[in-house]
Amino acid sequence: MAEAEAAPMELDSSSAPEEQQKLQEPTKGKKQKQEQAMQDAEEDGDGSGSPQTKKPLFEVTVVEGKRERKKPEVFKPAAKQAATKTAPKEGAGEKLGDIPNVRFKLSKINAKDDSVKGLHRLLFGRDGTVHERKRNLWAFSGLVYEGDEAAERAKIVAKLGGWQVSALGELLDMFDLPRISEGNKEHKITRIVEFLEKPHKTSDKDLAALEEKKKTAAAKKRSKAAAATPKSGTKRARGAGSAAKSSSAKKKAKGAGGKARKAAAEGESEGEEESEEQHSEEEEQSEEEQ
């Protein structure tokens, strides 16, 4: 038993140095690594054996004197080029503003309307501003073809071909051209193009004068109607007078009825008194006879 107990003790004593070596190995590894790192740093240096100096993260430069102020840069937008306003070229016909009916009808249409905008684009190649559309249209006196006349005319016809039939009818009305029910779209376009090539007066009627006459006639009718119908004040006065008369008549009738009732009541009372007197006299006579 003693031998058996001694054997484990011997094993423990023999294994102790090995465990200590294992514990010391990590510390030796750390020291070796540090020494190796120091040697590497010395080799990377200038070779003198002194360790390399560390460079700072940020290099600070000291400037003496006043700081130079920079002038602020002001933003300047590019200057817009003014749109060149070209006057309408003189054509072979009259100016639209000199034709009374055309000027009258065009003046009634707002410059923002699609028909005015489309006509200005057709004649001048751009929409134009609201203030210049009618001014340019009134100064228009006819189409001026530059170069091939047939090709330029075909372009105008093609542009009008993209318009709706209702819009073409508005152009016919604007130019005081009668609408023909039998004509198709192409016929309307040819009539408009012929007019635009040489604008002219199409009728002797003065539409502005006719409208002024209609306005004066309508004003006269309104004034006559106002004079014929009684005013509300007179109606009220008449109604008040008739009401007063009816009330006075009722009062008079009530007064007459009251008087008649009073007279009848008085007559009844007198008759009763007379009958009582006669009855008393008859009673006295009968008493005397007895």
C-alpha positions as CSV (number, residue, x, y, z in Angstrom):
1,M,0.0,0.0,0.0
2,A,2.9,2.4,0.8
3,E,4.4,1.7,-2.6
4,A,1.2,2.3,-4.4
5,E,0.8,5.7,-2.6
6,A,4.4,6.7,-3.4
7,A,4.1,6.1,-7.1
8,P,1.6,8.9,-7.7
9,M,3.7,11.3,-5.7
10,E,6.6,10.6,-8.0
11,L,4.5,11.2,-11.0
12,D,3.3,14.5,-9.7
13,S,6.9,15.7,-8.9
14,S,8.1,14.8,-12.4
15,S,5.2,16.5,-14.2
16,A,5.6,19.8,-12.2
17,P,8.5,21.2,-14.2
18,E,6.7,20.6,-17.5
19,E,3.7,22.6,-16.3
20,Q,5.9,25.5,-15.3
21,Q,7.6,25.5,-18.7
22,K,4.2,25.6,-20.3
23,L,3.2,28.6,-18.2
24,Q,6.5,30.4,-18.9
25,E,6.3,29.9,-22.7
26,P,3.6,32.6,-23.4
27,T,5.6,35.2,-21.5
28,K,8.8,34.3,-23.4
29,G,6.8,34.6,-26.6
30,K,5.7,38.1,-25.8
31,K,9.2,39.2,-24.9
32,Q,10.6,37.7,-28.1
33,K,8.0,39.5,-30.1
34,Q,8.7,42.8,-28.5
35,E,12.4,42.4,-29.0
36,Q,11.8,41.4,-32.7
37,A,9.7,44.5,-33.2
38,M,12.4,46.7,-31.7
39,Q,15.0,45.2,-34.0
40,D,12.7,45.8,-37.0
41,A,12.2,49.4,-36.0
42,E,16.0,49.9,-35.7
43,E,16.6,48.4,-39.1
44,D,13.9,50.6,-40.7
45,G,15.6,53.7,-39.2
46,D,18.7,55.4,-40.3
47,G,20.9,52.5,-39.3
48,S,22.5,54.3,-36.4
49,G,20.6,52.2,-33.9
50,S,18.4,55.1,-32.7
51,P,14.6,54.4,-32.9
52,Q,12.7,56.3,-35.7
53,T,10.9,59.5,-34.5
54,K,7.2,59.5,-34.9
55,K,5.7,62.1,-37.2
56,P,2.7,64.2,-36.0
57,L,-0.7,63.5,-37.4
58,F,-1.2,67.2,-38.4
59,E,1.5,69.6,-39.4
60,V,0.8,73.1,-38.0
61,T,2.2,76.1,-39.9
62,V,2.3,79.4,-38.1
63,V,1.7,82.4,-40.3
64,E,2.6,85.8,-39.0
65,G,0.9,89.1,-39.9
66,K,-2.7,89.9,-41.0
67,R,-4.8,87.4,-43.0
68,E,-5.5,88.4,-46.5
69,R,-9.2,88.9,-47.0
70,K,-10.7,87.4,-50.1
71,K,-13.2,89.5,-52.1
72,P,-16.7,87.9,-52.2
73,E,-17.8,86.7,-55.6
74,V,-21.3,88.0,-56.4
75,F,-23.4,85.9,-58.7
76,K,-24.4,87.7,-61.8
77,P,-26.9,86.0,-64.1
78,A,-26.3,86.0,-67.8
79,A,-28.1,88.9,-69.5
80,K,-31.0,87.7,-71.5
81,Q,-31.0,88.7,-75.1
82,A,-34.0,90.9,-76.0
83,A,-36.3,89.3,-78.4
84,T,-36.2,91.0,-81.7
85,K,-39.6,92.4,-82.6
86,T,-39.9,92.4,-86.4
87,A,-42.8,94.4,-87.9
88,P,-45.1,92.4,-90.2
89,K,-44.1,92.6,-93.8
90,E,-46.4,94.5,-96.2
91,G,-48.5,92.2,-98.3
92,A,-50.7,92.7,-101.3
93,G,-54.0,93.3,-99.5
94,E,-55.5,95.6,-96.8
95,K,-54.5,95.6,-93.2
96,L,-56.9,93.5,-91.0
97,G,-57.2,96.5,-88.7
98,D,-58.5,98.6,-91.6
99,I,-61.3,96.2,-92.5
100,P,-64.2,97.3,-90.2
101,N,-65.9,94.0,-89.7
102,V,-62.7,92.0,-89.2
103,R,-61.5,94.6,-86.6
104,F,-64.9,94.5,-84.9
105,K,-64.9,90.7,-84.6
106,L,-61.3,90.4,-83.6
107,S,-61.7,93.0,-80.9
108,K,-64.4,90.9,-79.2
109,I,-62.1,87.8,-78.9
110,N,-59.6,87.7,-76.0
111,A,-55.9,87.7,-76.9
112,K,-55.5,84.5,-74.8
113,D,-58.0,82.6,-76.9
114,D,-56.6,79.6,-78.8
115,S,-57.9,80.9,-82.1
116,V,-55.9,84.2,-81.8
117,K,-52.8,82.4,-80.6
118,G,-53.1,79.8,-83.5
119,L,-53.6,82.5,-86.1
120,H,-50.5,84.4,-84.8
121,R,-48.4,81.2,-84.9
122,L,-49.7,80.5,-88.5
123,L,-48.8,84.0,-89.8
124,F,-45.6,84.8,-87.8
125,G,-44.2,81.4,-86.8
126,R,-44.5,82.0,-83.0
127,D,-47.2,82.4,-80.4
128,G,-46.3,85.9,-79.4
129,T,-47.1,87.7,-76.2
130,V,-50.6,88.6,-75.1
131,H,-49.9,92.3,-75.7
132,E,-48.5,92.0,-79.2
133,R,-50.8,89.4,-80.8
134,K,-53.7,91.7,-81.8
135,R,-51.3,94.5,-82.7
136,N,-49.5,92.2,-85.2
137,L,-52.7,90.8,-86.5
138,W,-54.2,94.2,-87.2
139,A,-51.0,95.2,-89.0
140,F,-51.1,92.0,-91.2
141,S,-51.8,92.8,-94.9
142,G,-51.1,89.5,-96.6
143,L,-48.8,86.5,-96.9
144,V,-45.4,87.2,-98.3
145,Y,-43.8,84.1,-99.8
146,E,-40.0,83.9,-99.8
147,G,-38.5,81.6,-102.3
148,D,-40.7,79.0,-103.9
149,E,-44.3,80.3,-103.7
150,A,-45.9,76.9,-104.3
151,A,-43.8,75.2,-101.5
152,E,-44.6,78.1,-99.0
153,R,-48.3,77.9,-99.9
154,A,-48.3,74.1,-99.4
155,K,-46.8,74.7,-95.9
156,I,-49.6,77.0,-94.9
157,V,-52.2,74.5,-96.3
158,A,-50.6,71.7,-94.3
159,K,-50.6,73.7,-91.1
160,L,-54.3,74.5,-91.5
161,G,-55.0,70.9,-92.3
162,G,-54.1,70.1,-88.6
163,W,-56.8,72.4,-87.4
164,Q,-60.3,71.1,-86.5
165,V,-63.3,72.0,-88.6
166,S,-64.8,74.1,-85.8
167,A,-61.6,76.1,-85.5
168,L,-61.6,76.7,-89.3
169,G,-65.2,77.9,-89.0
170,E,-64.1,80.4,-86.3
171,L,-61.5,81.8,-88.7
172,L,-64.2,82.2,-91.4
173,D,-66.3,84.2,-89.0
174,M,-63.3,86.2,-87.9
175,F,-62.6,87.2,-91.5
176,D,-66.3,87.9,-92.2
177,L,-66.4,85.1,-94.7
178,P,-69.8,83.3,-95.1
179,R,-69.9,79.7,-94.1
180,I,-71.0,77.3,-96.9
181,S,-72.6,74.2,-95.6
182,E,-71.8,72.2,-98.7
183,G,-68.1,72.9,-98.5
184,N,-65.7,70.3,-97.0
185,K,-62.6,71.0,-94.9
186,E,-60.3,71.4,-97.9
187,H,-62.6,73.9,-99.5
188,K,-62.6,76.0,-96.2
189,I,-58.8,75.9,-96.1
190,T,-58.5,77.2,-99.7
191,R,-60.9,80.0,-98.9
192,I,-58.9,81.0,-95.8
193,V,-55.6,80.9,-97.7
194,E,-57.0,83.0,-100.5
195,F,-58.2,85.6,-98.0
196,L,-54.8,85.6,-96.2
197,E,-52.9,86.1,-99.4
198,K,-54.9,89.3,-100.1
199,P,-57.1,90.5,-97.2
200,H,-60.1,92.6,-98.4
201,K,-63.6,93.7,-97.4
202,T,-66.1,91.0,-98.0
203,S,-69.5,92.7,-97.2
204,D,-71.0,96.2,-97.1
205,K,-72.7,95.7,-93.8
206,D,-71.3,97.6,-90.8
207,L,-71.6,95.1,-88.0
208,A,-70.5,97.7,-85.3
209,A,-73.3,100.1,-86.4
210,L,-75.9,97.3,-86.4
211,E,-74.9,96.2,-82.9
212,E,-75.2,99.8,-81.7
213,K,-78.7,100.1,-83.1
214,K,-79.7,96.9,-81.4
215,K,-78.4,98.2,-78.1
216,T,-80.3,101.5,-78.4
217,A,-83.5,99.6,-79.3
218,A,-83.1,97.3,-76.4
219,A,-82.6,100.2,-74.1
220,K,-85.8,101.9,-75.3
221,K,-87.8,98.8,-74.7
222,R,-86.5,98.5,-71.2
223,S,-87.4,102.2,-70.5
224,K,-90.9,101.7,-71.9
225,A,-91.5,98.6,-69.9
226,A,-90.3,100.4,-66.7
227,A,-92.7,103.3,-67.4
228,A,-95.7,101.0,-68.1
229,T,-95.4,98.9,-64.9
230,P,-96.4,100.8,-61.7
231,K,-93.8,101.3,-59.1
232,S,-93.9,99.3,-55.9
233,G,-94.4,102.6,-53.8
234,T,-97.6,103.5,-55.7
235,K,-98.9,99.9,-55.3
236,R,-98.4,100.1,-51.6
237,A,-100.1,103.5,-51.4
238,R,-103.1,102.3,-53.3
239,G,-103.3,99.2,-51.2
240,A,-103.2,101.3,-48.0
241,G,-105.9,103.6,-49.3
242,S,-108.3,100.8,-50.2
243,A,-107.6,99.1,-46.8
244,A,-108.5,102.4,-45.0
245,K,-111.7,102.8,-47.0
246,S,-112.8,99.2,-46.2
247,S,-112.0,99.7,-42.6
248,S,-114.0,102.9,-42.4
249,A,-117.0,101.3,-44.2
250,K,-116.9,98.4,-41.7
251,K,-116.9,100.9,-38.8
252,K,-119.9,102.8,-40.3
253,A,-121.8,99.5,-40.8
254,K,-121.0,98.5,-37.2
255,G,-122.2,101.9,-35.9
256,A,-125.5,101.7,-37.9
257,G,-126.1,98.2,-36.6
258,G,-125.5,99.2,-33.0
259,K,-128.0,102.1,-33.3
260,A,-130.6,99.8,-34.7
261,R,-130.1,97.3,-31.9
262,K,-130.3,100.1,-29.4
263,A,-133.6,101.4,-30.9
264,A,-135.1,97.9,-30.9
265,A,-134.1,97.3,-27.3
266,E,-135.7,100.6,-26.3
267,G,-138.9,99.7,-28.1
268,E,-139.1,96.4,-26.4
269,S,-138.6,97.9,-23.0
270,E,-141.4,100.5,-23.6
271,G,-143.8,97.8,-24.8
272,E,-143.1,95.8,-21.6
273,E,-143.8,98.8,-19.4
274,E,-147.1,99.5,-21.2
275,S,-148.2,95.9,-20.8
276,E,-147.4,95.9,-17.1
277,E,-149.4,99.1,-16.7
278,Q,-152.4,97.6,-18.5
279,H,-152.1,94.5,-16.4
280,S,-152.1,96.5,-13.1
281,E,-155.1,98.6,-14.2
282,E,-157.1,95.5,-15.0
283,E,-156.3,94.1,-11.6
284,E,-157.5,97.3,-9.9
285,Q,-160.8,97.2,-11.8
286,S,-161.5,93.7,-10.8
287,E,-160.9,94.5,-7.2
288,E,-163.3,97.4,-7.3
289,E,-166.0,95.3,-8.8
290,Q,-165.8,92.8,-6.0
